[in-house]
Every structure is written in C-alpha cells, then in structure tokens.
Amino acid sequence: MAKYGEGDKRWIVEDRSDGTNVHNWHWAETDCIEWSRNQLTKLLSNVTVLNGEGNLFVKTKKVEKVDGEAYVNIRKGKIIPGYEISVTVPWEGEAKDSEGKVLMKVDGVVEIPYIADENAGEDPEIRVVVKDDGPVGRTMKDAILNKGKDTILEKVRVYVESMASGGPCKDDKVVPKKEVKKVEEKPAATAAAVSAVVEKKKKKEGFKTISLTEKFSCRAKDMYEILMDDNRWKGFTQSNARISREVGGEISIFDGSVTGSNLELVEGKLIVQKWRFGSWPDGIDSTVKLVLEEPEPGVTVINLTHTDVPEEDRYGNSTVVENTERGWRDLIFHKIRAVFGFGM
C-alpha cells in the first residue's frame, strides 16, 4: 500500500483557487490515521471479553497503541480505503470460585499486528500475551483465544466496515444524478438484439483484466513444476496449499484464501485455472492464464492474463484489482525469484 501523501501527483488534486472538486471527480485523499485511532480506541476499550465462562472474568482496558497508516481516496464519488494498522490493548482478568470470591488476578495485552484493506474480507490475527505464565494465566489466555476472541473481532469488523463506507469522508461521497433518457420504440427483433448486447455489457461492468509479463532465470518445465506443486507453493508463500495436477481438479492456496480449479494444463507451457478470493461477492470467479515461453535455454518468460477480476469486494472496498496485481508481483513472482534463485 502506498504511504499517505506519496501518490502520483498526476492523480492527486491540487488546490484550486475556488476550492472546488465537483462531485469528487478528481482524486481526493484524506489522512484517516487519527480518526482510526479514535474509532479503534472507542471500539476496543473497556470491552467485556469473558463474563464468567469457566469462572473467568476478563475486560480490556484503554487501548494503549494504534500504529500504522490509514487514508481514504474518493474519485468520481467512489470510495477507495487504504490502511495497515497494528493495535495493542491491555486487559485485566480475575479467576473466581463458585461463590464469586476472587482467587487470582491476571493481566496482559491483546495484540492485533495487522489490520489491512487487502485482507478486509478476513479476520486478522489475534495474539494474547499474559504477564503471569502460571497455570491460571495460561488458562485465561486459552479462554480468551477460544471463547473471547470473537468479541474482539466483532469490534474490528465494525472499523473495517466503517472504512469501506468512507470513514470520516463518507459524507463527501456524492453520486451525480443520472439523466433519464426516453427510449424510442423499436421493432421486436431489433429490440431483442439490443437487449442482448446491453445484457452482455452489463455482465462485464465492474470487472478488470490484469496483464503482466515476467522473466526468470530457469527452464520453463521447472517453473511449471513450482506453480503446480503443493510443497513448493508452501515453501515460497509460507502458507498452506493444495494443488491438483489434473484438469478439473481443485486448488486451494494462501491458507484457503484463494480457491478454484484447473481448466487447462499443458506441461511446461500452459496453466489455465479458475480463481476465486474468499472476500469477493458470492458467485464471482476469475480466470488465470499463465503462458510459459522459453526464448532461450535457461530463460523463461511468463505471460499472465487474469480476467474477470471484480473492482469491489463484498464489503465495498475498491482496491481488489490493485491488491490482486500487487499480490502477483510481490507474493508470487518476487517470492519465486527470492526463494529459488531465479532472478535475472
């Protein structure tokens, strides 16, 4: 994610003499980190995490730290949030007997190391640290993770949804009214043909295609093996993967965040797969086509075409295409070069 204030100046609106940015048609960027600190502090402070489960009582204290960056871009009335935030929340707990007498007090912190727009459809990692590592402390830590974590995640989801709606800028989203045009009557055959064309266009609105060309210092057959092998995927992504080597077989990568199936396979030359991200709206699948060429021995060129990528996820975040392209570059191609030594 680009840092706030480091955007391409060609796309950032300069101040106009009349201070006007009609309908937010140009790119308007707002720093939201202070707003995010306030929101997360309100959401996560003084929250009852455990209320008697196993005679344990845990409550968060005031949020200690919110670090990172957050911004909202609005262009043409469209909200594009961006954020990478870590949160630290102290907590205190009590273990009581059946009569309500306090047996022991324990305290610690809850750490949420990475809340980000690229993972808006997934719950972030929750870490629980306890200062007393004795039996009661360990029991309380396990209870928070097993029974109290959902309460914390629910509060985080409220923040994520608020950012998707524009955060402090939601009132700046202005959607221009569409002019209603009178449609002339057409003969039945012509109207049906026009309707079919309109319907076809409608189906593709809101989708983009990603095209990338990458060069590697390896044989094409070796690259094919890396892309189609479970263990190699686990190695360079540091995440779980299941990849069938059969046409029609299922795939699951990045700990299940991406699922799909093989549509066409030509060993050493071609991989065509159906991909779907868990954060996408229901019923949406994209197509990944990887063409492997070897213009000279020891040099492989990958031509990637990723079609039907939705512009927005199920939460209204408009960074899907940007994050998907970045994922291909940083989490797949760059990692393959680094781990297997295939850099040019």
C-alpha positions as CSV (number, residue, x, y, z in Angstrom):
1,M,0.0,0.0,0.0
2,A,1.4,3.4,-1.0
3,K,2.0,5.7,2.0
4,Y,-0.3,8.6,2.6
5,G,1.0,11.6,0.7
6,E,3.2,9.6,-1.7
7,G,0.7,9.3,-4.5
8,D,1.4,10.0,-8.1
9,K,1.0,13.8,-8.5
10,R,-0.8,13.4,-11.8
11,W,-3.7,11.8,-9.9
12,I,-3.7,13.9,-6.8
13,V,-5.9,17.1,-6.9
14,E,-4.0,20.3,-6.5
15,D,-5.8,23.1,-4.6
16,R,-8.0,25.1,-6.8
17,S,-8.4,28.9,-6.4
18,D,-12.1,28.4,-5.8
19,G,-11.6,25.3,-3.6
20,T,-13.9,23.2,-5.7
21,N,-13.6,19.5,-6.5
22,V,-17.0,18.9,-8.1
23,H,-18.6,15.6,-7.1
24,N,-15.1,14.4,-6.0
25,W,-14.5,13.8,-9.7
26,H,-10.7,14.2,-9.2
27,W,-8.7,12.2,-6.7
28,A,-9.3,13.5,-3.2
29,E,-7.2,11.9,-0.5
30,T,-7.7,12.2,3.3
31,D,-5.4,11.0,6.0
32,C,-7.5,8.9,8.4
33,I,-5.0,7.7,11.0
34,E,-6.2,9.9,13.8
35,W,-9.8,9.1,13.1
36,S,-8.8,5.4,13.1
37,R,-7.1,5.8,16.5
38,N,-10.2,7.4,17.9
39,Q,-12.5,4.8,16.4
40,L,-10.5,1.7,17.5
41,T,-10.0,3.2,21.0
42,K,-13.7,3.6,21.4
43,L,-14.4,0.1,20.0
44,L,-11.8,-1.9,21.9
45,S,-11.5,-0.1,25.3
46,N,-13.4,-1.4,28.3
47,V,-14.8,-4.4,26.4
48,T,-16.0,-7.4,28.4
49,V,-14.2,-10.4,26.8
50,L,-15.1,-13.1,29.3
51,N,-18.0,-12.9,31.7
52,G,-17.9,-15.9,33.9
53,E,-17.1,-18.6,31.4
54,G,-15.2,-21.1,33.5
55,N,-15.4,-18.7,36.4
56,L,-13.1,-16.3,34.5
57,F,-13.8,-12.6,34.0
58,V,-11.7,-10.6,31.5
59,K,-12.1,-7.0,30.4
60,T,-10.0,-4.8,28.2
61,K,-8.5,-1.5,29.4
62,K,-8.0,1.6,27.4
63,V,-6.3,1.0,24.1
64,E,-2.6,1.5,24.5
65,K,-1.3,1.9,20.9
66,V,-2.6,2.2,17.4
67,D,0.2,2.4,14.8
68,G,0.3,2.4,11.1
69,E,-1.3,4.4,8.3
70,A,-4.8,4.9,7.0
71,Y,-6.4,7.0,4.3
72,V,-9.5,7.3,2.1
73,N,-9.4,8.2,-1.6
74,I,-12.6,9.4,-3.3
75,R,-12.8,9.8,-7.0
76,K,-15.9,10.2,-9.1
77,G,-17.9,9.6,-5.9
78,K,-16.2,6.2,-5.4
79,I,-14.6,5.3,-2.0
80,I,-11.2,3.6,-2.0
81,P,-9.9,3.0,1.5
82,G,-6.4,2.0,2.4
83,Y,-5.0,1.1,5.8
84,E,-2.3,-1.0,7.5
85,I,-2.7,-0.8,11.3
86,S,-1.5,-2.6,14.4
87,V,-3.3,-2.3,17.7
88,T,-2.2,-3.1,21.3
89,V,-4.9,-3.4,24.0
90,P,-4.1,-4.1,27.7
91,W,-6.5,-6.4,29.6
92,E,-7.2,-7.5,33.2
93,G,-8.8,-10.7,34.4
94,E,-9.9,-12.4,37.5
95,A,-10.4,-16.1,38.4
96,K,-13.2,-16.6,40.9
97,D,-14.5,-19.6,42.9
98,S,-18.1,-20.8,42.7
99,E,-19.1,-18.3,45.4
100,G,-17.7,-15.3,43.5
101,K,-14.6,-14.9,45.6
102,V,-11.5,-13.7,43.7
103,L,-8.8,-16.3,43.7
104,M,-6.3,-14.6,41.5
105,K,-5.9,-11.5,39.3
106,V,-4.0,-11.7,36.0
107,D,-3.3,-9.1,33.3
108,G,-1.7,-8.9,29.9
109,V,-2.2,-7.5,26.4
110,V,-4.1,-8.3,23.2
111,E,-2.1,-7.6,20.1
112,I,-3.6,-7.3,16.6
113,P,-0.5,-6.9,14.5
114,Y,-2.1,-6.4,11.0
115,I,-5.4,-4.9,10.1
116,A,-5.2,-4.1,6.4
117,D,-7.5,-3.2,3.5
118,E,-6.0,-6.1,1.4
119,N,-7.4,-8.5,4.0
120,A,-10.7,-6.8,4.6
121,G,-12.6,-10.0,3.9
122,E,-10.7,-12.0,6.5
123,D,-10.4,-11.7,10.3
124,P,-7.0,-10.5,11.4
125,E,-4.6,-12.5,13.7
126,I,-5.2,-12.1,17.4
127,R,-2.3,-12.6,19.8
128,V,-2.8,-12.8,23.6
129,V,0.1,-12.1,25.9
130,V,-0.2,-12.9,29.7
131,K,2.3,-11.5,32.2
132,D,1.8,-14.4,34.7
133,D,2.8,-17.6,32.9
134,G,1.5,-19.8,35.6
135,P,-1.4,-22.3,35.3
136,V,-4.2,-19.7,35.9
137,G,-2.5,-17.3,33.4
138,R,-2.3,-19.9,30.7
139,T,-5.9,-21.0,31.3
140,M,-7.0,-17.4,31.0
141,K,-5.0,-16.9,27.8
142,D,-6.5,-20.0,26.2
143,A,-10.0,-19.0,27.3
144,I,-9.6,-15.5,25.6
145,L,-8.4,-17.2,22.4
146,N,-11.1,-19.8,22.4
147,K,-14.1,-18.0,23.8
148,G,-13.4,-14.3,23.9
149,K,-11.7,-13.7,20.5
150,D,-14.9,-13.3,18.6
151,T,-15.9,-10.4,20.8
152,I,-12.7,-8.6,19.8
153,L,-13.0,-9.5,16.1
154,E,-16.6,-8.2,16.0
155,K,-15.3,-4.8,17.1
156,V,-12.6,-4.9,14.4
157,R,-15.2,-5.7,11.8
158,V,-17.1,-2.5,12.7
159,Y,-13.9,-0.5,12.0
160,V,-13.3,-2.3,8.6
161,E,-16.9,-1.7,7.5
162,S,-16.7,2.0,8.6
163,M,-13.6,2.4,6.4
164,A,-15.3,0.7,3.5
165,S,-18.1,3.3,3.9
166,G,-15.6,6.2,3.7
167,G,-14.6,6.6,7.4
168,P,-14.6,10.3,8.2
169,C,-15.2,11.1,4.5
170,K,-18.5,9.1,4.0
171,D,-20.5,12.3,3.8
172,D,-18.2,13.5,1.0
173,K,-19.3,10.8,-1.4
174,V,-21.6,12.4,-3.9
175,V,-23.2,10.4,-6.6
176,P,-24.3,12.6,-9.6
177,K,-27.9,12.0,-10.6
178,K,-28.2,10.1,-13.9
179,E,-30.3,11.7,-16.6
180,V,-33.3,9.7,-17.6
181,K,-33.4,9.2,-21.3
182,K,-36.5,8.4,-23.3
183,V,-36.1,5.1,-25.2
184,E,-37.7,5.0,-28.6
185,E,-39.8,2.0,-29.5
186,K,-38.1,-0.4,-31.8
187,P,-39.3,-3.4,-33.9
188,A,-39.4,-6.6,-31.8
189,A,-36.4,-8.2,-33.5
190,T,-34.2,-5.1,-33.2
191,A,-35.2,-4.5,-29.5
192,A,-34.3,-8.1,-28.7
193,A,-30.9,-7.8,-30.3
194,V,-30.2,-4.5,-28.5
195,S,-31.3,-6.1,-25.2
196,A,-28.9,-9.0,-25.7
197,V,-26.0,-6.6,-26.3
198,V,-26.9,-4.5,-23.3
199,E,-27.1,-7.6,-21.1
200,K,-23.8,-8.8,-22.3
201,K,-22.1,-5.5,-21.5
202,K,-23.8,-5.3,-18.1
203,K,-22.3,-8.6,-17.1
204,K,-18.8,-7.3,-17.6
205,E,-19.2,-4.0,-16.0
206,G,-17.3,-3.7,-12.7
207,F,-14.6,-6.2,-13.8
208,K,-11.0,-5.7,-14.9
209,T,-8.2,-7.7,-16.6
210,I,-4.7,-7.9,-15.2
211,S,-1.8,-8.5,-17.7
212,L,1.8,-9.0,-16.6
213,T,5.0,-10.3,-18.3
214,E,7.7,-11.6,-16.0
215,K,11.2,-13.0,-16.9
216,F,13.0,-15.7,-14.8
217,S,16.4,-17.4,-15.0
218,C,15.2,-21.0,-15.2
219,R,13.8,-23.7,-17.5
220,A,10.1,-23.5,-18.3
221,K,9.5,-27.0,-17.1
222,D,11.0,-26.1,-13.7
223,M,8.7,-23.1,-13.4
224,Y,5.7,-25.2,-14.3
225,E,6.6,-27.7,-11.5
226,I,6.9,-24.8,-9.0
227,L,3.4,-23.5,-9.9
228,M,1.8,-26.9,-9.8
229,D,3.4,-28.4,-6.7
230,D,1.9,-28.2,-3.3
231,N,5.1,-28.3,-1.3
232,R,6.9,-25.7,-3.5
233,W,3.9,-23.3,-3.1
234,K,4.0,-23.8,0.7
235,G,7.7,-23.1,0.5
236,F,7.7,-19.7,-1.3
237,T,4.4,-18.4,0.2
238,Q,4.8,-19.8,3.7
239,S,1.2,-20.8,3.7
240,N,-0.9,-23.9,3.1
241,A,-1.6,-25.1,-0.4
242,R,-3.4,-27.9,-2.2
243,I,-3.0,-28.1,-6.0
244,S,-4.4,-30.9,-8.2
245,R,-2.3,-31.7,-11.3
246,E,-5.4,-32.9,-13.1
247,V,-7.8,-30.9,-15.4
248,G,-10.9,-30.3,-13.4
249,G,-9.0,-30.9,-10.1
250,E,-9.4,-28.4,-7.3
251,I,-6.8,-25.9,-6.0
252,S,-6.5,-24.0,-2.6
253,I,-3.7,-21.6,-1.9
254,F,-2.8,-19.0,0.7
255,D,-4.4,-20.9,3.5
256,G,-7.6,-21.2,1.6
257,S,-8.0,-17.5,0.8
258,V,-7.9,-18.4,-2.9
259,T,-9.8,-21.5,-4.2
260,G,-10.5,-22.7,-7.7
261,S,-9.9,-25.5,-10.2
262,N,-7.7,-26.4,-13.2
263,L,-9.3,-25.6,-16.6
264,E,-6.5,-26.4,-19.0
265,L,-2.9,-27.8,-18.4
266,V,-0.1,-28.3,-20.9
267,E,3.1,-29.4,-19.1
268,G,5.8,-26.9,-19.2
269,K,3.8,-24.5,-21.4
270,L,0.3,-23.5,-20.1
271,I,-1.7,-23.3,-16.9
272,V,-5.3,-22.1,-17.0
273,Q,-7.2,-22.0,-13.7
274,K,-10.4,-20.7,-12.2
275,W,-9.6,-18.5,-9.2
276,R,-11.9,-17.1,-6.5
277,F,-10.9,-15.0,-3.5
278,G,-12.9,-15.5,-0.3
279,S,-13.5,-11.8,0.1
280,W,-15.2,-11.5,-3.3
281,P,-19.0,-11.3,-3.7
282,D,-20.8,-14.7,-4.0
283,G,-20.9,-16.3,-7.4
284,I,-17.9,-14.5,-8.9
285,D,-15.0,-16.4,-10.4
286,S,-12.0,-15.2,-12.4
287,T,-9.8,-16.9,-14.9
288,V,-6.0,-17.1,-14.6
289,K,-4.0,-17.9,-17.8
290,L,-0.2,-18.4,-17.4
291,V,1.7,-18.9,-20.7
292,L,5.3,-20.2,-20.2
293,E,7.8,-19.5,-23.0
294,E,11.5,-20.3,-23.2
295,P,13.0,-18.0,-25.8
296,E,16.4,-19.4,-25.0
297,P,17.7,-22.2,-22.8
298,G,17.6,-21.2,-19.1
299,V,15.3,-18.1,-19.6
300,T,11.6,-18.4,-19.0
301,V,9.0,-15.7,-19.8
302,I,5.6,-15.9,-18.1
303,N,2.7,-14.0,-19.7
304,L,-0.1,-13.7,-17.2
305,T,-3.6,-12.7,-18.1
306,H,-6.0,-12.6,-15.1
307,T,-9.6,-11.8,-16.4
308,D,-12.9,-11.0,-14.7
309,V,-11.3,-9.5,-11.5
310,P,-14.1,-7.6,-9.7
311,E,-13.4,-3.9,-8.9
312,E,-15.0,-4.3,-5.5
313,D,-15.1,-7.0,-2.8
314,R,-18.2,-8.0,-0.8
315,Y,-17.5,-5.2,1.7
316,G,-17.4,-2.4,-0.9
317,N,-13.6,-2.0,-0.9
318,S,-12.4,-0.8,-4.3
319,T,-8.8,-1.9,-4.1
320,V,-9.4,-5.5,-5.4
321,V,-7.6,-5.1,-8.7
322,E,-4.7,-3.1,-7.2
323,N,-4.2,-5.7,-4.4
324,T,-4.5,-8.7,-6.8
325,E,-1.9,-7.3,-9.2
326,R,0.4,-6.4,-6.2
327,G,-0.1,-10.0,-4.9
328,W,1.0,-11.5,-8.2
329,R,4.1,-9.3,-8.3
330,D,5.1,-9.3,-4.6
331,L,3.7,-12.6,-3.1
332,I,4.2,-14.9,-6.1
333,F,6.7,-13.8,-8.8
334,H,9.1,-11.9,-6.4
335,K,9.0,-14.7,-3.9
336,I,9.8,-17.3,-6.5
337,R,12.8,-15.4,-7.6
338,A,14.0,-14.9,-4.0
339,V,13.4,-18.5,-2.7
340,F,14.5,-20.4,-5.8
341,G,17.2,-18.0,-7.1
342,F,15.5,-17.4,-10.4
343,G,16.2,-13.6,-10.6
344,M,17.6,-12.2,-13.8
